[in-house]
């Protein structure tokens, strides 16, 4: 299991939210669970670029932060479903607002992101 070498700075709300939502797929996972995609395989299909391992790690972290709850049904093969807790549901209006902001600025954001990617020395022959 991963052990942190540096204790996170938790002095303000932005530090706290960053600690809880840090992870490439967490905001999307919250949104898709909110939309009714509860099974790990459904979430994997909604986020095909993410590995199953990373999704499981981020779901576990969100469970530890009490944003989602996990139900394991005693059947063979095992069935697992995730749902948002009341605490997790309280984030949905904020996630929706972030999505709306991005939709309003989609062209500009896409251009800036592509500009950064194209200028990156790590990316070769990007088109």
MOPAC internal coordinates of N, CA, C and O (Angstrom, degrees):
PM7 1SCF
backbone

  N    0.0000 0     0.00 0     0.00 0    0    0    0
  C    1.4477 1     0.00 0     0.00 0    1    0    0
  C    1.5281 1   109.43 1     0.00 0    2    1    0
  O    1.2310 1   120.95 1   -39.14 1    3    2    1
  N    1.3073 1   115.80 1   140.86 1    3    2    1
  C    1.4603 1   122.42 1  -179.09 1    5    3    2
  C    1.5241 1   110.51 1   -67.92 1    6    5    3
  O    1.2310 1   120.41 1   -46.79 1    7    6    5
  N    1.3335 1   116.83 1   133.21 1    7    6    5
  C    1.4545 1   121.64 1   174.58 1    9    7    6
  C    1.5147 1   109.23 1  -118.22 1   10    9    7
  O    1.2310 1   120.91 1   -49.59 1   11   10    9
  N    1.3108 1   115.86 1   130.41 1   11   10    9
  C    1.4712 1   120.05 1  -179.84 1   13   11   10
  C    1.5120 1   110.77 1   -70.93 1   14   13   11
  O    1.2310 1   121.95 1   -40.40 1   15   14   13
  N    1.3172 1   113.88 1   139.60 1   15   14   13
  C    1.4558 1   119.21 1   177.21 1   17   15   14
  C    1.5210 1   111.38 1   -93.46 1   18   17   15
  O    1.2310 1   121.12 1   155.20 1   19   18   17
  N    1.3289 1   115.45 1   -24.80 1   19   18   17
  C    1.4627 1   120.86 1  -179.35 1   21   19   18
  C    1.5243 1   108.19 1  -118.34 1   22   21   19
  O    1.2310 1   120.72 1   -51.60 1   23   22   21
  N    1.2988 1   116.22 1   128.40 1   23   22   21
  C    1.4607 1   120.95 1   177.66 1   25   23   22
  C    1.5248 1   108.07 1   -73.22 1   26   25   23
  O    1.2310 1   120.06 1   -49.45 1   27   26   25
  N    1.3392 1   117.49 1   130.55 1   27   26   25
  C    1.4683 1   119.02 1  -177.28 1   29   27   26
  C    1.5244 1   112.20 1   -68.07 1   30   29   27
  O    1.2310 1   121.11 1   -31.13 1   31   30   29
  N    1.3178 1   115.47 1   148.87 1   31   30   29
  C    1.4500 1   123.21 1   175.88 1   33   31   30
  C    1.5316 1   107.15 1   -82.49 1   34   33   31
  O    1.2310 1   120.22 1   -61.41 1   35   34   33
  N    1.3224 1   117.18 1   118.59 1   35   34   33
  C    1.4603 1   121.53 1  -176.87 1   37   35   34
  C    1.5294 1   110.60 1  -122.02 1   38   37   35
  O    1.2310 1   120.97 1  -131.77 1   39   38   37
  N    1.3303 1   115.75 1    48.23 1   39   38   37
  C    1.4558 1   120.61 1  -174.04 1   41   39   38
  C    1.5197 1   114.91 1   -87.49 1   42   41   39
  O    1.2310 1   119.79 1   164.87 1   43   42   41
  N    1.3348 1   118.01 1   -15.13 1   43   42   41
  C    1.4595 1   118.86 1  -179.00 1   45   43   42
  C    1.5173 1   109.69 1  -147.66 1   46   45   43
  O    1.2310 1   121.17 1    -8.96 1   47   46   45
  N    1.3123 1   115.37 1   171.04 1   47   46   45
  C    1.4527 1   121.24 1  -178.29 1   49   47   46
  C    1.5157 1   113.54 1   -58.83 1   50   49   47
  O    1.2310 1   119.96 1   143.07 1   51   50   49
  N    1.3292 1   117.69 1   -36.93 1   51   50   49
  C    1.4640 1   120.28 1   179.51 1   53   51   50
  C    1.5292 1   111.19 1   -66.15 1   54   53   51
  O    1.2310 1   120.38 1   142.41 1   55   54   53
  N    1.3365 1   116.89 1   -37.59 1   55   54   53
  C    1.4607 1   120.06 1   175.33 1   57   55   54
  C    1.5260 1   110.34 1   -62.83 1   58   57   55
  O    1.2310 1   121.05 1   136.59 1   59   58   57
  N    1.3274 1   115.59 1   -43.41 1   59   58   57
  C    1.4648 1   120.24 1  -178.09 1   61   59   58
  C    1.5214 1   111.76 1   -65.19 1   62   61   59
  O    1.2310 1   119.94 1   132.64 1   63   62   61
  N    1.3224 1   117.71 1   -47.36 1   63   62   61
  C    1.4666 1   120.16 1  -179.16 1   65   63   62
  C    1.5216 1   110.58 1   -66.43 1   66   65   63
  O    1.2310 1   120.42 1   143.84 1   67   66   65
  N    1.3357 1   116.81 1   -36.16 1   67   66   65
  C    1.4544 1   119.82 1   176.82 1   69   67   66
  C    1.5230 1   111.11 1   -63.15 1   70   69   67
  O    1.2310 1   120.26 1   139.54 1   71   70   69
  N    1.3060 1   117.12 1   -40.46 1   71   70   69
  C    1.4623 1   121.40 1   179.22 1   73   71   70
  C    1.5289 1   111.26 1   -65.69 1   74   73   71
  O    1.2310 1   120.23 1   139.94 1   75   74   73
  N    1.3174 1   117.16 1   -40.06 1   75   74   73
  C    1.4639 1   121.66 1  -177.50 1   77   75   74
  C    1.5329 1   111.64 1   -76.63 1   78   77   75
  O    1.2310 1   119.93 1   141.19 1   79   78   77
  N    1.3311 1   117.74 1   -38.81 1   79   78   77
  C    1.4659 1   120.81 1  -175.64 1   81   79   78
  C    1.5198 1   113.99 1  -101.53 1   82   81   79
  O    1.2310 1   119.86 1  -179.29 1   83   82   81
  N    1.3462 1   117.86 1     0.71 1   83   82   81
  C    1.4587 1   119.80 1   178.23 1   85   83   82
  C    1.5268 1   108.59 1   -62.36 1   86   85   83
  O    1.2310 1   120.85 1   -53.04 1   87   86   85
  N    1.2925 1   115.97 1   126.96 1   87   86   85
  C    1.4578 1   122.36 1  -178.60 1   89   87   86
  C    1.5125 1   107.78 1   144.73 1   90   89   87
  O    1.2310 1   120.47 1   -48.12 1   91   90   89
  N    1.2918 1   116.71 1   131.88 1   91   90   89
  C    1.4555 1   121.48 1  -171.88 1   93   91   90
  C    1.5215 1   113.58 1   -56.96 1   94   93   91
  O    1.2310 1   119.81 1   147.30 1   95   94   93
  N    1.3243 1   117.97 1   -32.70 1   95   94   93
  C    1.4646 1   120.10 1  -171.34 1   97   95   94
  C    1.5260 1   114.45 1  -109.90 1   98   97   95
  O    1.2310 1   119.13 1   177.15 1   99   98   97
  N    1.3123 1   119.27 1    -2.85 1   99   98   97
  C    1.4658 1   120.88 1  -172.04 1  101   99   98
  C    1.5257 1   113.67 1   -61.21 1  102  101   99
  O    1.2310 1   119.74 1   135.82 1  103  102  101
  N    1.3059 1   118.10 1   -44.18 1  103  102  101
  C    1.4706 1   120.04 1  -178.78 1  105  103  102
  C    1.5254 1   109.56 1   -64.64 1  106  105  103
  O    1.2310 1   120.30 1   137.88 1  107  106  105
  N    1.3144 1   117.03 1   -42.12 1  107  106  105
  C    1.4691 1   119.85 1   178.13 1  109  107  106
  C    1.5257 1   111.09 1   -65.90 1  110  109  107
  O    1.2310 1   120.08 1   139.92 1  111  110  109
  N    1.3355 1   117.45 1   -40.08 1  111  110  109
  C    1.4623 1   120.38 1   177.01 1  113  111  110
  C    1.5249 1   111.12 1   -59.58 1  114  113  111
  O    1.2310 1   120.67 1   134.32 1  115  114  113
  N    1.3180 1   116.33 1   -45.68 1  115  114  113
  C    1.4731 1   119.97 1   177.75 1  117  115  114
  C    1.5269 1   110.35 1   -57.52 1  118  117  115
  O    1.2310 1   120.83 1   133.65 1  119  118  117
  N    1.3189 1   116.03 1   -46.35 1  119  118  117
  C    1.4644 1   120.47 1  -176.73 1  121  119  118
  C    1.5263 1   111.14 1   -64.48 1  122  121  119
  O    1.2310 1   120.29 1   134.60 1  123  122  121
  N    1.3248 1   117.04 1   -45.40 1  123  122  121
  C    1.4615 1   120.13 1  -177.76 1  125  123  122
  C    1.5295 1   111.61 1   -68.65 1  126  125  123
  O    1.2310 1   119.91 1   143.56 1  127  126  125
  N    1.3265 1   117.77 1   -36.44 1  127  126  125
  C    1.4660 1   119.58 1   175.45 1  129  127  126
  C    1.5195 1   109.33 1   -64.43 1  130  129  127
  O    1.2310 1   120.65 1   138.57 1  131  130  129
  N    1.3251 1   116.36 1   -41.43 1  131  130  129
  C    1.4719 1   121.35 1   176.57 1  133  131  130
  C    1.5310 1   110.83 1   -58.71 1  134  133  131
  O    1.2310 1   120.02 1   142.80 1  135  134  133
  N    1.3213 1   117.56 1   -37.20 1  135  134  133
  C    1.4592 1   121.98 1  -179.43 1  137  135  134
  C    1.5315 1   112.68 1   -76.63 1  138  137  135
  O    1.2310 1   120.21 1   174.36 1  139  138  137
  N    1.3217 1   117.21 1    -5.64 1  139  138  137
  C    1.4571 1   119.81 1   176.05 1  141  139  138
  C    1.5130 1   115.80 1   108.47 1  142  141  139
  O    1.2310 1   119.55 1  -175.89 1  143  142  141
  N    1.3166 1   118.46 1     4.11 1  143  142  141
  C    1.4672 1   121.73 1   177.19 1  145  143  142
  C    1.5288 1   107.22 1   -87.94 1  146  145  143
  O    1.2310 1   120.46 1   -79.59 1  147  146  145
  N    1.3179 1   116.73 1   100.41 1  147  146  145
  C    1.4579 1   121.03 1  -169.70 1  149  147  146
  C    1.5220 1   114.99 1  -106.73 1  150  149  147
  O    1.2310 1   119.90 1   156.80 1  151  150  149
  N    1.3195 1   117.80 1   -23.20 1  151  150  149
  C    1.4593 1   121.08 1  -177.17 1  153  151  150
  C    1.5265 1   110.18 1   -86.39 1  154  153  151
  O    1.2310 1   119.87 1   -35.95 1  155  154  153
  N    1.3351 1   117.85 1   144.05 1  155  154  153
  C    1.4677 1   120.27 1   178.30 1  157  155  154
  C    1.5293 1   113.07 1   -54.21 1  158  157  155
  O    1.2310 1   120.04 1   141.78 1  159  158  157
  N    1.3328 1   117.53 1   -38.22 1  159  158  157
  C    1.4704 1   119.44 1  -179.93 1  161  159  158
  C    1.5231 1   111.19 1   -66.94 1  162  161  159
  O    1.2310 1   119.96 1   145.04 1  163  162  161
  N    1.3394 1   117.68 1   -34.96 1  163  162  161
  C    1.4709 1   120.79 1   176.76 1  165  163  162
  C    1.5208 1   110.18 1   -66.22 1  166  165  163
  O    1.2310 1   120.84 1   137.24 1  167  166  165
  N    1.3238 1   116.01 1   -42.76 1  167  166  165
  C    1.4669 1   120.17 1   179.74 1  169  167  166
  C    1.5255 1   110.41 1   -65.00 1  170  169  167
  O    1.2310 1   120.42 1   141.67 1  171  170  169
  N    1.3262 1   116.79 1   -38.33 1  171  170  169
  C    1.4644 1   120.83 1   177.53 1  173  171  170
  C    1.5249 1   110.34 1   -62.42 1  174  173  171
  O    1.2310 1   119.86 1   139.51 1  175  174  173
  N    1.3283 1   117.87 1   -40.49 1  175  174  173
  C    1.4699 1   120.63 1   178.51 1  177  175  174
  C    1.5286 1   111.37 1   -67.32 1  178  177  175
  O    1.2310 1   119.88 1   146.60 1  179  178  177
  N    1.3317 1   117.84 1   -33.40 1  179  178  177
  C    1.4668 1   120.98 1   179.30 1  181  179  178
  C    1.5224 1   111.71 1   -73.72 1  182  181  179
  O    1.2310 1   120.41 1   154.67 1  183  182  181
  N    1.3366 1   116.82 1   -25.33 1  183  182  181
  C    1.4711 1   121.71 1  -178.09 1  185  183  182
  C    1.5296 1   107.77 1  -128.65 1  186  185  183
  O    1.2310 1   119.75 1  -110.33 1  187  186  185
  N    1.3280 1   118.07 1    69.67 1  187  186  185
  C    1.4688 1   120.10 1  -173.90 1  189  187  186
  C    1.5284 1   114.65 1   -66.30 1  190  189  187
  O    1.2310 1   119.72 1   159.08 1  191  190  189
  N    1.3279 1   118.14 1   -20.92 1  191  190  189
  C    1.4700 1   120.42 1   179.99 1  193  191  190
  C    1.5279 1   112.39 1   -74.95 1  194  193  191
  O    1.2310 1   120.04 1   164.05 1  195  194  193
  N    1.3217 1   117.53 1   -15.95 1  195  194  193
  C    1.4661 1   121.24 1  -178.54 1  197  195  194
  C    1.5227 1   109.48 1   -91.73 1  198  197  195
  O    1.2310 1   121.00 1   -38.60 1  199  198  197
  N    1.3228 1   115.69 1   141.40 1  199  198  197
  C    1.4640 1   119.03 1   176.17 1  201  199  198
  C    1.5281 1   109.01 1   -76.50 1  202  201  199
  O    1.2310 1   120.82 1   -26.29 1  203  202  201
  N    1.3005 1   116.04 1   153.71 1  203  202  201
  C    1.4648 1   120.93 1   178.43 1  205  203  202
  C    1.5296 1   110.28 1   -58.43 1  206  205  203
  O    1.2310 1   120.80 1   140.23 1  207  206  205
  N    1.3379 1   116.07 1   -39.77 1  207  206  205
  C    1.4644 1   121.10 1  -179.38 1  209  207  206
  C    1.5298 1   111.28 1   -60.24 1  210  209  207
  O    1.2310 1   120.27 1   133.25 1  211  210  209
  N    1.3330 1   117.09 1   -46.75 1  211  210  209
  C    1.4654 1   120.92 1  -178.59 1  213  211  210
  C    1.5341 1   110.20 1   -65.72 1  214  213  211
  O    1.2310 1   120.54 1   138.06 1  215  214  213
  N    1.3232 1   116.58 1   -41.94 1  215  214  213
  C    1.4693 1   119.12 1   177.53 1  217  215  214
  C    1.5238 1   110.53 1   -60.62 1  218  217  215
  O    1.2310 1   120.23 1   136.80 1  219  218  217
  N    1.3285 1   117.17 1   -43.20 1  219  218  217
  C    1.4617 1   120.22 1   179.27 1  221  219  218
  C    1.5262 1   111.67 1   -62.76 1  222  221  219
  O    1.2310 1   120.34 1   138.97 1  223  222  221
  N    1.3223 1   116.95 1   -41.03 1  223  222  221
  C    1.4661 1   121.13 1   178.57 1  225  223  222
  C    1.5294 1   109.76 1   -62.68 1  226  225  223
  O    1.2310 1   120.38 1   133.66 1  227  226  225
  N    1.3365 1   116.88 1   -46.34 1  227  226  225
  C    1.4528 1   119.57 1  -177.39 1  229  227  226
  C    1.5286 1   111.46 1   -69.84 1  230  229  227
  O    1.2310 1   119.74 1   144.30 1  231  230  229
  N    1.3278 1   118.11 1   -35.70 1  231  230  229
  C    1.4642 1   120.77 1   174.89 1  233  231  230
  C    1.5324 1   110.30 1   -63.58 1  234  233  231
  O    1.2310 1   120.43 1   139.04 1  235  234  233
  N    1.3279 1   116.79 1   -40.96 1  235  234  233
  C    1.4663 1   120.43 1   178.36 1  237  235  234
  C    1.5279 1   110.60 1   -63.48 1  238  237  235
  O    1.2310 1   120.17 1   137.14 1  239  238  237
  N    1.3252 1   117.29 1   -42.86 1  239  238  237
  C    1.4662 1   120.32 1   177.99 1  241  239  238
  C    1.5272 1   110.58 1   -62.17 1  242  241  239
  O    1.2310 1   120.47 1   138.51 1  243  242  241
  N    1.3276 1   116.70 1   -41.49 1  243  242  241
  C    1.4707 1   119.47 1   179.03 1  245  243  242
  C    1.5272 1   110.89 1   -67.60 1  246  245  243
  O    1.2310 1   120.49 1   148.60 1  247  246  245
  N    1.3156 1   116.66 1   -31.40 1  247  246  245
  C    1.4622 1   120.37 1   174.97 1  249  247  246
  C    1.5329 1   109.69 1   -67.21 1  250  249  247
  O    1.2310 1   120.21 1   137.18 1  251  250  249
  N    1.3264 1   117.21 1   -42.82 1  251  250  249
  C    1.4703 1   121.77 1   177.94 1  253  251  250
  C    1.5286 1   111.51 1   -63.94 1  254  253  251
  O    1.2310 1   120.55 1   148.99 1  255  254  253
  N    1.3377 1   116.55 1   -31.01 1  255  254  253
  C    1.4634 1   120.83 1   177.91 1  257  255  254
  C    1.5310 1   112.04 1   -88.78 1  258  257  255
  O    1.2310 1   120.76 1  -172.02 1  259  258  257
  N    1.3262 1   116.14 1     7.98 1  259  258  257
  C    1.4663 1   123.62 1   175.96 1  261  259  258
  C    1.5236 1   114.05 1    61.72 1  262  261  259
  O    1.2310 1   120.90 1  -149.60 1  263  262  261
  N    1.3394 1   115.89 1    30.40 1  263  262  261
  C    1.4627 1   120.69 1   175.58 1  265  263  262
  C    1.5255 1   110.93 1   -89.66 1  266  265  263
  O    1.2310 1   120.62 1   147.96 1  267  266  265
  N    1.3328 1   116.42 1   -32.04 1  267  266  265
  C    1.4583 1   121.40 1   178.02 1  269  267  266
  C    1.5256 1   108.93 1  -129.84 1  270  269  267
  O    1.2310 1   121.62 1   -23.94 1  271  270  269
  N    1.3204 1   114.50 1   156.06 1  271  270  269
  C    1.4624 1   119.65 1   171.98 1  273  271  270
  C    1.5246 1   107.45 1  -118.90 1  274  273  271
  O    1.2310 1   121.52 1   -29.60 1  275  274  273
  N    1.3002 1   114.69 1   150.40 1  275  274  273
  C    1.4598 1   121.80 1  -176.57 1  277  275  274
  C    1.5225 1   108.70 1  -116.92 1  278  277  275
  O    1.2310 1   121.11 1   -49.99 1  279  278  277
  N    1.3212 1   115.49 1   130.01 1  279  278  277
  C    1.4581 1   120.73 1   176.30 1  281  279  278
  C    1.5264 1   107.26 1  -114.83 1  282  281  279
  O    1.2310 1   120.73 1   -52.72 1  283  282  281
  N    1.3246 1   116.21 1   127.28 1  283  282  281
  C    1.4554 1   121.97 1   176.25 1  285  283  282
  C    1.5234 1   106.92 1  -110.13 1  286  285  283
  O    1.2310 1   120.95 1   -63.12 1  287  286  285
  N    1.3220 1   115.79 1   116.88 1  287  286  285
  C    1.4578 1   121.16 1  -179.31 1  289  287  286
  C    1.5311 1   109.21 1   -86.84 1  290  289  287
  O    1.2310 1   120.11 1   -44.64 1  291  290  289
  N    1.3410 1   117.40 1   135.36 1  291  290  289
  C    1.4690 1   121.09 1  -177.54 1  293  291  290
  C    1.5297 1   112.43 1   -80.18 1  294  293  291
  O    1.2310 1   121.07 1  -111.49 1  295  294  293
  N    1.3111 1   115.56 1    68.51 1  295  294  293
  C    1.4630 1   121.63 1   177.68 1  297  295  294
  C    1.5154 1   108.51 1  -128.53 1  298  297  295
  O    1.2310 1   121.01 1   -14.71 1  299  298  297
  N    1.3221 1   115.68 1   165.29 1  299  298  297
  C    1.4620 1   120.46 1   177.04 1  301  299  298
  C    1.5211 1   107.45 1  -116.06 1  302  301  299
  O    1.2310 1   118.84 1   -55.56 1  303  302  301
  N    1.3203 1   119.81 1   124.44 1  303  302  301
  C    1.4636 1   126.36 1    -7.12 1  305  303  302
  C    1.5332 1   111.23 1   -69.23 1  306  305  303
  O    1.2310 1   120.08 1   -20.40 1  307  306  305
  N    1.3390 1   117.45 1   159.60 1  307  306  305
  C    1.4581 1   120.51 1  -177.63 1  309  307  306
  C    1.5300 1   112.30 1   -58.16 1  310  309  307
  O    1.2310 1   121.47 1   -38.26 1  311  310  309
  N    1.2980 1   114.78 1   141.74 1  311  310  309
  C    1.4710 1   120.93 1   178.09 1  313  311  310
  C    1.5242 1   107.38 1  -116.07 1  314  313  311
  O    1.2310 1   121.08 1   -50.05 1  315  314  313
  N    1.3350 1   115.54 1   129.95 1  315  314  313
  C    1.4635 1   121.86 1  -179.05 1  317  315  314
  C    1.5216 1   108.10 1  -123.10 1  318  317  315
  O    1.2310 1   121.09 1   -42.51 1  319  318  317
  N    1.3206 1   115.52 1   137.49 1  319  318  317
  C    1.4626 1   121.47 1   173.82 1  321  319  318
  C    1.5218 1   109.77 1  -135.10 1  322  321  319
  O    1.2310 1   121.79 1   -35.39 1  323  322  321
  N    1.3210 1   114.18 1   144.61 1  323  322  321
  C    1.4577 1   121.42 1   176.28 1  325  323  322
  C    1.5203 1   108.78 1  -111.45 1  326  325  323
  O    1.2310 1   121.21 1   -32.26 1  327  326  325
  N    1.3158 1   115.28 1   147.74 1  327  326  325
  C    1.4572 1   120.19 1   172.40 1  329  327  326
  C    1.5222 1   107.97 1  -143.53 1  330  329  327
  O    1.2310 1   121.20 1   -23.21 1  331  330  329
  N    1.3152 1   115.30 1   156.79 1  331  330  329
  C    1.4593 1   119.52 1   178.42 1  333  331  330
  C    1.5177 1   109.45 1   -76.82 1  334  333  331
  O    1.2310 1   121.14 1   -39.46 1  335  334  333
  N    1.3126 1   115.43 1   140.54 1  335  334  333
  C    1.4598 1   120.33 1   171.31 1  337  335  334
  C    1.5289 1   107.48 1   -79.85 1  338  337  335
  O    1.2310 1   120.52 1    -7.58 1  339  338  337
  N    1.2966 1   116.61 1   172.42 1  339  338  337
  C    1.4681 1   119.67 1   175.31 1  341  339  338
  C    1.5291 1   109.73 1   -59.72 1  342  341  339
  O    1.2310 1   120.73 1   141.96 1  343  342  341
  N    1.3080 1   116.21 1   -38.04 1  343  342  341
  C    1.4634 1   122.23 1   177.36 1  345  343  342
  C    1.5271 1   110.36 1   -62.51 1  346  345  343
  O    1.2310 1   120.15 1   135.34 1  347  346  345
  N    1.3343 1   117.32 1   -44.66 1  347  346  345
  C    1.4610 1   122.03 1   177.56 1  349  347  346
  C    1.5144 1   112.27 1   -65.35 1  350  349  347
  O    1.2310 1   120.25 1   139.75 1  351  350  349
  N    1.3303 1   117.13 1   -40.25 1  351  350  349
  C    1.4666 1   121.41 1   177.54 1  353  351  350
  C    1.5321 1   111.32 1   -59.68 1  354  353  351
  O    1.2310 1   120.44 1   148.99 1  355  354  353
  N    1.3282 1   116.77 1   -31.01 1  355  354  353
  C    1.4668 1   119.65 1  -179.24 1  357  355  354
  C    1.5325 1   111.95 1   -66.43 1  358  357  355
  O    1.2310 1   119.82 1   163.02 1  359  358  357
  N    1.3327 1   117.95 1   -16.98 1  359  358  357
  C    1.4648 1   121.57 1   177.20 1  361  359  358
  C    1.5254 1   112.92 1   -83.79 1  362  361  359
  O    1.2310 1   119.82 1   160.35 1  363  362  361
  N    1.3179 1   117.95 1   -19.65 1  363  362  361
  C    1.4626 1   121.33 1  -172.55 1  365  363  362
  C    1.5330 1   112.97 1   -58.94 1  366  365  363
  O    1.2310 1   118.38 1   136.84 1  367  366  365
  N    1.3396 1   120.69 1   -43.16 1  367  366  365
  C    1.4687 1   118.42 1   176.58 1  369  367  366
  C    1.5322 1   112.73 1   -59.85 1  370  369  367
  O    1.2310 1   120.23 1   145.48 1  371  370  369
  N    1.3206 1   117.17 1   -34.52 1  371  370  369
  C    1.4680 1   120.67 1   178.89 1  373  371  370
  C    1.5256 1   110.95 1   -70.90 1  374  373  371
  O    1.2310 1   120.59 1   137.95 1  375  374  373
  N    1.3194 1   116.47 1   -42.05 1  375  374  373
  C    1.4607 1   120.84 1   177.83 1  377  375  374
  C    1.5319 1   109.23 1   -63.26 1  378  377  375
  O    1.2310 1   120.48 1   138.04 1  379  378  377
  N    1.3278 1   116.69 1   -41.96 1  379  378  377
  C    1.4651 1   120.77 1   177.60 1  381  379  378
  C    1.5139 1   111.76 1   -61.89 1  382  381  379
  O    1.2310 1   120.28 1   138.92 1  383  382  381
  N    1.3378 1   117.06 1   -41.08 1  383  382  381
  C    1.4653 1   121.19 1   178.98 1  385  383  382
  C    1.5284 1   110.85 1   -64.93 1  386  385  383
  O    1.2310 1   120.28 1   139.60 1  387  386  385
  N    1.3234 1   117.07 1   -40.40 1  387  386  385
  C    1.4684 1   119.84 1   176.98 1  389  387  386
  C    1.5227 1   110.81 1   -62.98 1  390  389  387
  O    1.2310 1   120.58 1   138.15 1  391  390  389
  N    1.3236 1   116.50 1   -41.85 1  391  390  389
  C    1.4586 1   120.63 1   177.83 1  393  391  390
  C    1.5194 1   112.47 1   -62.64 1  394  393  391
  O    1.2310 1   120.48 1   138.97 1  395  394  393
  N    1.3373 1   116.68 1   -41.03 1  395  394  393
  C    1.4636 1   120.38 1   178.20 1  397  395  394
  C    1.5235 1   110.87 1   -64.91 1  398  397  395
  O    1.2310 1   120.51 1   138.01 1  399  398  397
  N    1.3176 1   116.63 1   -41.99 1  399  398  397
  C    1.4584 1   120.61 1   178.15 1  401  399  398
  C    1.5296 1   109.49 1   -59.64 1  402  401  399
  O    1.2310 1   120.47 1   134.73 1  403  402  401
  N    1.3273 1   116.71 1   -45.27 1  403  402  401
  C    1.4693 1   120.37 1  -179.98 1  405  403  402
  C    1.5221 1   110.80 1   -64.87 1  406  405  403
  O    1.2310 1   120.23 1   141.18 1  407  406  405
  N    1.3389 1   117.17 1   -38.82 1  407  406  405
  C    1.4700 1   120.00 1   177.43 1  409  407  406
  C    1.5341 1   110.94 1   -62.22 1  410  409  407
  O    1.2310 1   120.28 1   139.77 1  411  410  409
  N    1.3309 1   117.06 1   -40.23 1  411  410  409
  C    1.4651 1   121.33 1  -179.54 1  413  411  410
  C    1.5286 1   111.80 1   -66.77 1  414  413  411
  O    1.2310 1   120.35 1   152.51 1  415  414  413
  N    1.3129 1   116.93 1   -27.49 1  415  414  413
  C    1.4700 1   121.85 1  -176.56 1  417  415  414
  C    1.5257 1   111.68 1  -115.84 1  418  417  415
  O    1.2310 1   120.82 1  -155.64 1  419  418  417
  N    1.3236 1   116.04 1    24.36 1  419  418  417
  C    1.4625 1   121.52 1  -172.93 1  421  419  418
  C    1.5243 1   113.13 1   -54.73 1  422  421  419
  O    1.2310 1   119.88 1   129.45 1  423  422  421
  N    1.3300 1   117.84 1   -50.55 1  423  422  421
  C    1.4654 1   120.37 1  -176.82 1  425  423  422
  C    1.5234 1   111.42 1   -61.38 1  426  425  423
  O    1.2310 1   120.91 1   133.44 1  427  426  425
  N    1.3147 1   115.86 1   -46.56 1  427  426  425
  C    1.4661 1   119.95 1  -179.18 1  429  427  426
  C    1.5297 1   111.06 1   -63.72 1  430  429  427
  O    1.2310 1   120.42 1   134.55 1  431  430  429
  N    1.3220 1   116.81 1   -45.45 1  431  430  429
  C    1.4615 1   119.87 1  -179.45 1  433  431  430
  C    1.5193 1   111.53 1   -64.02 1  434  433  431
  O    1.2310 1   120.57 1   136.85 1  435  434  433
  N    1.3423 1   116.51 1   -43.15 1  435  434  433
  C    1.4593 1   120.45 1   179.46 1  437  435  434
  C    1.5316 1   110.06 1   -60.66 1  438  437  435
  O    1.2310 1   120.36 1   136.46 1  439  438  437
  N    1.3417 1   116.92 1   -43.54 1  439  438  437
  C    1.4686 1   120.92 1  -179.75 1  441  439  438
  C    1.5326 1   110.52 1   -63.88 1  442  441  439
  O    1.2310 1   119.95 1   136.39 1  443  442  441
  N    1.3115 1   117.71 1   -43.61 1  443  442  441
  C    1.4659 1   120.89 1  -179.23 1  445  443  442
  C    1.5275 1   111.80 1   -66.00 1  446  445  443
  O    1.2310 1   120.77 1   139.13 1  447  446  445
  N    1.3167 1   116.13 1   -40.87 1  447  446  445
  C    1.4688 1   120.02 1   179.10 1  449  447  446
  C    1.5194 1   110.34 1   -65.61 1  450  449  447
  O    1.2310 1   120.30 1   134.97 1  451  450  449
  N    1.3241 1   117.03 1   -45.03 1  451  450  449
  C    1.4668 1   120.34 1  -179.96 1  453  451  450
  C    1.5292 1   110.73 1   -64.69 1  454  453  451
  O    1.2310 1   120.36 1   141.83 1  455  454  453
  N    1.3093 1   116.92 1   -38.17 1  455  454  453
  C    1.4663 1   121.54 1   178.30 1  457  455  454
  C    1.5286 1   109.82 1   -61.61 1  458  457  455
  O    1.2310 1   120.90 1   137.00 1  459  458  457
  N    1.3158 1   115.89 1   -43.00 1  459  458  457
  C    1.4626 1   119.86 1   179.61 1  461  459  458
  C    1.5242 1   110.80 1   -66.70 1  462  461  459
  O    1.2310 1   120.18 1   137.68 1  463  462  461
  N    1.3318 1   117.26 1   -42.32 1  463  462  461
  C    1.4606 1   121.09 1   179.95 1  465  463  462
  C    1.5228 1   110.49 1   -63.81 1  466  465  463
  O    1.2310 1   120.52 1   134.90 1  467  466  465
  N    1.3217 1   116.61 1   -45.10 1  467  466  465
  C    1.4635 1   120.46 1  -178.62 1  469  467  466
  C    1.5151 1   111.98 1   -65.39 1  470  469  467
  O    1.2310 1   119.94 1   149.94 1  471  470  469
  N    1.3177 1   117.73 1   -30.06 1  471  470  469
  C    1.4561 1   121.14 1   179.71 1  473  471  470
  C    1.5114 1   113.47 1   -85.77 1  474  473  471
  O    1.2310 1   120.38 1   175.16 1  475  474  473
  N    1.3361 1   116.87 1    -4.84 1  475  474  473
  C    1.4514 1   120.91 1  -177.81 1  477  475  474
  C    1.5240 1   111.17 1   -74.74 1  478  477  475
  O    1.2310 1   119.94 1   -48.27 1  479  478  477
  N    1.3401 1   117.73 1   131.73 1  479  478  477
  C    1.4667 1   119.60 1   177.78 1  481  479  478
  C    1.5298 1   111.75 1   -69.95 1  482  481  479
  O    1.2310 1   119.77 1   165.32 1  483  482  481
  N    1.3274 1   118.04 1   -14.68 1  483  482  481
  C    1.4644 1   121.60 1  -179.09 1  485  483  482
  C    1.5232 1   112.25 1   -78.75 1  486  485  483
  O    1.2310 1   119.85 1   161.78 1  487  486  485
  N    1.3243 1   117.90 1   -18.22 1  487  486  485
  C    1.4515 1   122.13 1  -176.27 1  489  487  486
  C    1.5299 1   108.81 1  -103.51 1  490  489  487
  O    1.2310 1   120.70 1   -58.06 1  491  490  489
  N    1.3125 1   116.27 1   121.94 1  491  490  489
  C    1.4625 1   120.32 1   178.33 1  493  491  490
  C    1.5206 1   109.94 1  -108.73 1  494  493  491
  O    1.2310 1   121.00 1   -39.91 1  495  494  493
  N    1.3070 1   115.69 1   140.09 1  495  494  493
  C    1.4772 1   121.97 1   176.05 1  497  495  494
  C    1.5153 1   112.79 1    55.15 1  498  497  495
  O    1.2310 1   119.95 1  -140.33 1  499  498  497
  N    1.3100 1   117.70 1    39.67 1  499  498  497
  C    1.4592 1   120.67 1   178.54 1  501  499  498
  C    1.5181 1   109.19 1   -75.57 1  502  501  499
  O    1.2310 1   120.41 1   -45.85 1  503  502  501
  N    1.3251 1   116.83 1   134.15 1  503  502  501
  C    1.4618 1   119.15 1   177.97 1  505  503  502
  C    1.4953 1   110.82 1  -139.84 1  506  505  503
  O    1.2310 1   120.10 1   180.00 1  507  506  505

